[in-house]
Structure formats: structure tokens, C-alpha cells
Amino acid sequence: MTNIPQLLRADAVDTWTETADVVVIGYGIAGACAALEARQAGADVLVLERASGGGGASALSAGIFYLGGGTAVQNAVGYTDTPDDMFNFLMASTGAPDALLVRRFCDEAAGHFDWLEAQGVPFERTYYKDKAVIAPTSDCLASTGNEKVWPYYLFAAPVPRGHKVAKVGDGGGALATNALIARCAEAGVRVMVDTRVDALVCDAAERICGVRARQTTGEITVRARRGVVLAAGGFGMNGEYMREWCPNFPTTGVNPIGIPHNDGAALELGLSAGAAVQAMSGTIATASFYPPAQLIKGILVNNRGERFVAEDSYHGRTAEYIAEQPDTVAYLVLDSATFAYPENQRAAHRLVDGFETVAEMEAALSLPEGSLRKTLADYNAAAARREDPLLHKHPDWLQPLDKPPYAAFEVGYNNSMYHYLTLGGIQTNSNAEVLDRHGRAIPGFYAAGACVSSIPQDGKGYASGLSLGPGSYYGRVAGLNAARDAAND
Ligand SMILES: Cc1cc2nc3c(=O)[nH]c(=O)nc-3n(C[C@H](O)[C@H](O)[C@H](O)COP(=O)(O)OP(=O)(O)OC[C@H]3O[C@@H](n4cnc5c(N)ncnc54)[C@H](O)[C@@H]3O)c2cc1C
């Protein structure tokens, strides 16, 4: 059961150890953006961070921000994007329930990119054209979602929107958080580290007006004159909460990514104030079988020998479909013309074997007799016409698999390693206000980042960058609105 702390009453607080206009809980990307925006709006800002320094999971990330609508990089490398196209794509693909929240993000995304750059987050004016999970170069723009995947290209012209921080390969997140934290320091944001917030405080009007926190030396209470911004991360590191909130998520072949403090502390605080939650079973898991891109020309089959997802889907979408297959078993089937070893070592996809005939492979994988032979015969006949009537894989990836020998890789959860993040969390609106179960904003209380359920609701609709993009943008919205919230002045 989720541990919900008691919501404290202000009249029970004897003395406030500290006071600030805006109190920010957590110093990852959402907290840093909230603090900076609130400070730039003139507020006295105090960040309370449980770790000994800022950064959070954001600093471990690849640094891909999903942004569009005509960013400086999209324009520089020759892609035309509009807020409308971005909105239409995100509404079609993510299942986001709050169109206003998506709309605001899309309308502001290009300007938000400029703001990030102005704070010192580095981006190149380059495009990485190959299919990769994280571009191995320092190139910025890449396709990181399902834009080119059926049926989504029918809703909006597919353009790349993943903007990676200028760092070769993985790990660009730290460049972003370092820049933002440095800018916070210059701007005069106050920070207390080794400070774990363990309760919220509300006044007689049910307004969130402060927090209680623990430090090594004891307990402190901090009054927030204007607002409290919750930005304390997700809950993927909490095994108990995973079982409670994501009961259908596979329990084998999975490993959470993030920092130990992504343990649901933010969720607990939100629930204590009566916040509504949303998309709680949503996760993004990944064990991509590509690169190399040629593997996308293979087919994925389950233990009935049937295809179940277009193989050119975003890897998080594929992962969620695999999780739904019987016993979470899946195989990547290739012929000699498409064969290569998956480059993603962390996914630990195992080569089953090579086979002279499809019938031998079918028997070795214990698939129902004739199943794989039929699946491949149907696939090959249509692929020869550059069609995929079953799952609509893009013609670029269609090629008959008819050159023996054949090979199969294990790509299911039963025999691979999937890394995951949670997507569910506290419900907020387009002002980053925390909503209660009746859809009303809880006064004085704002939230952003991985502790909220924002735009993507599950792995099928995720695109790389849909955590840092909306998390950083709505962090700013939360900070600004908290700074302007003068109710307690
Ligand atoms: C390896 C990896 C790669 C990723 N790559 C990408 C990517 O390229 N693009 C993308 O969009 N997403 C990516 N993600 C996901 C993304 O990094 C996170 O969703 C995002 O960083 C969350 O930001 P946040 O500010 O909400 O949380 P965090 O960055 O986790 O920050 C939360 C902070 O709150 C603190 N905290 C927790 N509890 C308390 C408390 N009670 N009191 C005070 N402080 C508290 C924590 O110590 C932490 O510093 C990646 C994640 C990982 C782990």
C-alpha cells in the first residue's frame, strides 16, 4: 500500500525554520527549470533536494528533448514543422487526455528550445538520419518516436522532433542539468541539499503553504509565501509501488533506470494533499533490437508464430506489445540477407541459432506446426509487392525474408533485459497546477516532471524526449505560476 504521509496544518507549526516565496521540492530538470523561471520572475526561491547535489535522474539521461513546431534546429536542417502538426501527432499517438496541456506545449515548444539554449544548454544545428535509440554522434535532431509509423503519419506530416544535447552518444542529460543549475546559482536561487521533504503543510483555507523536511541535524519547516512546486521524480525504483500501480508489468527481464530517490516520494506527497493520479500503470520500457537498422527488415513473432507489431515502430512501442504476448515471449526472425547482431548489449538479446529451413526454425522454437511457415509465406508475398496489409510496416523496411539460412534472436522479456521508467503520476493541468479528484486545482500547489502524468500515457505512445521536453517546459510553467501566485502575500 502506498505510504501516504499526513498533511500537516500550518497552525500546528510552532516556528518556520525558513521562508521563501516559492519552495521547489527536487532539483532535477523539472525542479531546476521551475526554480529558474520563478527566480527570473522575481521570486525568492528555495530548492529542497534530498541528495547531496542536484541533477536527479535527469543528469543520467541521454539528454533528448522532444520539441518541435519549427525549432531553430528543425529550420536550420531543412524540416518544416508546425505547432498544429506536432499537436495532431501527439494527440493521435499518446492518448493524452488533456488537449489543452498538449496544445500549450506544442505552441511553446520552439520558444522553449530557445530558452534552454539561452540558459546554456548546448545543441548543434545538425540532423542524425539513421535509425538509432540514441544517436552515437553529437548531432542534435533525430526521429525518436512513431511519427513515420502507421497510422500516425496519416495525422501529421512526419518530421523529427528529438533534440539531443550536444554530446557524443549517451549522457547528454548532465550537460543540461549542469547548465541549468549553474544558471540557478547565478540568478540567486537558494538550495538546501541533503534535505528530504516528508510532509506538506496546508493553511486553514486548504492552501499548500509549506513543507516539512528532514536533514541529518533534524527536522525543518519551510513556509512558502506563494507556492510549492513538486518536482521529486517518478516511482520506478520502488518495487512495492510497481506491483501496486503497474500490476501487469512483466516481473522478469526488467530493470528500472534512474536514481534510488525515484522511489515514489513525490507521489506520496501529492496523494497526501488529495491530488488525483493518472495513467498509473504507464511505463516506457526498452530493449531495442535495432540498431543496426537492417534488423527492422526482419519480423517479430510470438510463441504462436504470429506477428503482432510493425517492426519499424518506436522501440518503446514494440516493448509494450511484446509485454502483451503470451509469456512475454518474442523472436526476431531474419534471413541471411538481413542478418546482423543487435548492437544493444544492455538488452542481452540471445541468438537462438541458425536454420537451413523455416520448418527447422519453427520446430526448434516450439512454435505451432505450420505457424511460422504461414506467417513468413504471407509476409514475403506481400513484401514482394512492398505491402504489409497486416501491420503496415513502411515499404522502406519491406523485403521478402527468403534467403536461407534463417536465424532467430530471443527478444522477449523471458530472455532479454528491458530497462524502464514510470509514466504515471499526479494529475496537473496546463498551468501545472495539481488537480484534486474533482478536477479542481489545489491552491498553492504545482508539479512537473516524472512525478506527474503528462503527455505520454504508456510505452505505445512514447517518443524519446517526451520526459525531458514536457518536464522542463512544465517545470517552467509551474515555477512562473507559483511565483505569480500572491495569495499568501
Ligand atoms: C538513463 C536514463 C536515460 C534517459 N534518457 C532520457 C532522454 O534522453 N529523454 C527524456 O525525455 N527522458 C529520458 N529519461 C527520463 C528522464 O530523465 C526523467 O523522466 C526526467 O529526468 C525526470 O526529471 P525530474 O526532474 O522529474 O526528476 P529527477 O531528475 O529524478 O529529479 C527529482 C529530484 O527530486 C529529488 N527528490 C526525491 N524525493 C525527494 C524528497 N522527498 N525531497 C526532496 N527531494 C527529493 C531527487 O533526489 C532528484 O534529485 C532517461 C532516464 C534515465 C534514467
Ligand as a Chemical Component Dictionary entry (heavy atoms), coordinates in Angstrom:
data_LIG
# 
_chem_comp.id                   LIG 
_chem_comp.type                 NON-POLYMER 
_chem_comp.pdbx_formal_charge   0 
_chem_comp.three_letter_code    LIG 
# 
loop_
_chem_comp_atom.comp_id 
_chem_comp_atom.atom_id 
_chem_comp_atom.alt_atom_id 
_chem_comp_atom.type_symbol 
_chem_comp_atom.charge 
_chem_comp_atom.model_Cartn_x 
_chem_comp_atom.model_Cartn_y 
_chem_comp_atom.model_Cartn_z 
_chem_comp_atom.pdbx_ordinal 
LIG C1  C1  C 0 19.396 6.503  -18.159 1  
LIG C2  C2  C 0 18.230 7.384  -18.470 2  
LIG C3  C3  C 0 18.130 7.976  -19.730 3  
LIG C4  C4  C 0 17.050 8.803  -20.013 4  
LIG N1  N1  N 0 17.041 9.481  -21.197 5  
LIG C5  C5  C 0 16.026 10.351 -21.456 6  
LIG C6  C6  C 0 16.049 11.179 -22.608 7  
LIG O1  O1  O 0 17.012 11.215 -23.356 8  
LIG N2  N2  N 0 14.963 11.967 -22.836 9  
LIG C7  C7  C 0 13.899 12.024 -21.995 10 
LIG O2  O2  O 0 12.957 12.752 -22.254 11 
LIG N3  N3  N 0 13.890 11.287 -20.863 12 
LIG C8  C8  C 0 14.919 10.487 -20.566 13 
LIG N4  N4  N 0 14.929 9.790  -19.395 14 
LIG C9  C9  C 0 13.850 10.062 -18.440 15 
LIG C10 C10 C 0 14.101 11.410 -17.779 16 
LIG O3  O3  O 0 15.474 11.535 -17.474 17 
LIG C11 C11 C 0 13.293 11.582 -16.496 18 
LIG O4  O4  O 0 11.948 11.307 -16.723 19 
LIG C12 C12 C 0 13.420 13.031 -16.046 20 
LIG O5  O5  O 0 14.779 13.345 -15.906 21 
LIG C13 C13 C 0 12.708 13.282 -14.735 22 
LIG O6  O6  O 0 13.034 14.579 -14.306 23 
LIG P1  P1  P 0 12.527 15.081 -12.894 24 
LIG O7  O7  O 0 13.123 16.411 -12.702 25 
LIG O8  O8  O 0 11.075 14.949 -12.816 26 
LIG O9  O9  O 0 13.120 14.004 -11.863 27 
LIG P2  P2  P 0 14.615 13.756 -11.389 28 
LIG O10 O10 O 0 15.588 14.233 -12.386 29 
LIG O11 O11 O 0 14.725 12.360 -10.929 30 
LIG O12 O12 O 0 14.742 14.735 -10.153 31 
LIG C14 C14 C 0 13.990 14.531 -8.986  32 
LIG C15 C15 C 0 14.819 15.030 -7.813  33 
LIG O13 O13 O 0 13.998 15.006 -6.648  34 
LIG C16 C16 C 0 14.779 14.568 -5.565  35 
LIG N5  N5  N 0 13.874 14.063 -4.516  36 
LIG C17 C17 C 0 13.198 12.899 -4.485  37 
LIG N6  N6  N 0 12.448 12.828 -3.376  38 
LIG C18 C18 C 0 12.640 13.986 -2.695  39 
LIG C19 C19 C 0 12.135 14.493 -1.471  40 
LIG N7  N7  N 0 11.260 13.815 -0.743  41 
LIG N8  N8  N 0 12.572 15.711 -1.053  42 
LIG C20 C20 C 0 13.485 16.444 -1.779  43 
LIG N9  N9  N 0 13.986 15.985 -2.948  44 
LIG C21 C21 C 0 13.554 14.778 -3.421  45 
LIG C22 C22 C 0 15.692 13.519 -6.155  46 
LIG O14 O14 O 0 16.825 13.285 -5.342  47 
LIG C23 C23 C 0 16.020 14.148 -7.505  48 
LIG O15 O15 O 0 17.193 14.936 -7.462  49 
LIG C24 C24 C 0 16.022 8.999  -19.071 50 
LIG C25 C25 C 0 16.126 8.410  -17.809 51 
LIG C26 C26 C 0 17.234 7.649  -17.499 52 
LIG C27 C27 C 0 17.363 7.109  -16.111 53 
# 
loop_
_chem_comp_bond.comp_id 
_chem_comp_bond.atom_id_1 
_chem_comp_bond.atom_id_2 
_chem_comp_bond.value_order 
_chem_comp_bond.pdbx_ordinal 
LIG C1  C2  SING 1  
LIG C2  C3  SING 2  
LIG C2  C26 DOUB 3  
LIG C3  C4  DOUB 4  
LIG C4  N1  SING 5  
LIG C4  C24 SING 6  
LIG N1  C5  DOUB 7  
LIG C5  C6  SING 8  
LIG C5  C8  SING 9  
LIG C6  O1  DOUB 10 
LIG C6  N2  SING 11 
LIG N2  C7  SING 12 
LIG C7  O2  DOUB 13 
LIG C7  N3  SING 14 
LIG N3  C8  DOUB 15 
LIG C8  N4  SING 16 
LIG N4  C9  SING 17 
LIG N4  C24 SING 18 
LIG C9  C10 SING 19 
LIG C10 O3  SING 20 
LIG C10 C11 SING 21 
LIG C11 O4  SING 22 
LIG C11 C12 SING 23 
LIG C12 O5  SING 24 
LIG C12 C13 SING 25 
LIG C13 O6  SING 26 
LIG O6  P1  SING 27 
LIG P1  O7  DOUB 28 
LIG P1  O8  SING 29 
LIG P1  O9  SING 30 
LIG O9  P2  SING 31 
LIG P2  O10 DOUB 32 
LIG P2  O11 SING 33 
LIG P2  O12 SING 34 
LIG O12 C14 SING 35 
LIG C14 C15 SING 36 
LIG C15 O13 SING 37 
LIG C15 C23 SING 38 
LIG O13 C16 SING 39 
LIG C16 N5  SING 40 
LIG C16 C22 SING 41 
LIG N5  C17 SING 42 
LIG N5  C21 SING 43 
LIG C17 N6  DOUB 44 
LIG N6  C18 SING 45 
LIG C18 C19 SING 46 
LIG C18 C21 DOUB 47 
LIG C19 N7  SING 48 
LIG C19 N8  DOUB 49 
LIG N8  C20 SING 50 
LIG C20 N9  DOUB 51 
LIG N9  C21 SING 52 
LIG C22 O14 SING 53 
LIG C22 C23 SING 54 
LIG C23 O15 SING 55 
LIG C24 C25 DOUB 56 
LIG C25 C26 SING 57 
LIG C26 C27 SING 58 
# 
